[in-house]
Amino acid sequence: MLIGILEDEVSLAQHVLEVIQMQGHGGIIYGTGRAFLNDLSRQTFDLLVFDWKLPDQDGLSVLKQLRTVHQLTTPVIFLTSLHDEQAIVAALEAGAEDYCVKPLRPAEFMARISSLQRRAYPAKQGSGPVTYLGYTFEPLNRSISWSGGQAQFSGKEFELARFLFENPDRSLSRQRLMQEVWGREDDSFSRTLDVHISRIRSRLALNGSSAIRLRSIHGYGYQLIAIPADLDAS
């Protein structure tokens, strides 16, 4: 997962990052609510860790903006020194999934992260065939089949298509897609990403001829969406 860390205490933020990296996750640190909210226009996170007390606004305010203004359902866990029942209830009612009290206890913290991951995202399958939205992915020969046909892809195209299908209805930023498939957010891959997207859209009939569509989000990235049957028919 890519985890956003909203924490103004530099040493603690770095410690949290090191803990999640030891478990194979990636992370980006933000010291203010404004910096985090501004970056939502270019970044896609799988999970968020919020401190309550921040230099410019409190974490509860950031959470409310995340849920109401940005309409994002990304799982949020608070990591804060506040431990009274009123604060915990306020966070959970505002849309937080969990609450962890400082000081950071790495084992407990990662257990909570893993629990959130299991609840929010289905476990990825192994090397055998797997089906998403009626499209069957065969990793051994990098082929994808569906009721309308079958197509084979290069390694990166297959990885990109699979990631899109693993995250239906999620708005995925260009930066996140490049990081996921090529391992880095490099502008040199931007044109390559667009070419790969174009080939996937065309060869899998995701251009409007079926109920599964791959749409561009101007200035942000892409989203794979399933059109309800009644709307598709109209």
GIDA-V197936 format. One line per field, one symbol per residue. phi: phi as a letter, one per 30 degrees, with the letter a starting at -180 (. if undefined). psi: psi as a letter, one per 20 degrees, with the letter a starting at -180 (. if undefined). A space follows every 10 residues. Layout:
phi=???
psi=???
This chain:
phi=.ccdccadde ddeddedddd ddciccabcb cbdddddddd dbbcccabcc ddcbdcaddd dddddedcdd hcceebbdbb ddbdeddddd ddddjdcabb cdddcedded dddddddddd bedddddddb cbhiccccdd chcbbadclb bcbdeddddd ddddddbdic dcdedddddd cciaccedcd ddeddddddd eddchccjdb dcbccdceib lbbcbcdeed dddd
psi=qppponpiog hgghggghgh hhjjrrqppp iqhggghhii iiqpqhqqop qgorhhrrhg ggghhggggi kpjpppppor ipjqhggggg ghhijqhrpp pqqpoggggh hgghggghhh pqpqrbirqq ppkjpppnhg jlqpqahibq qqrrghgggg gggghilqjp opqgggghgg gijqmphiig hgghgggggg gghjlkjiir ipqoqqopjf crppqopqhh hhh.
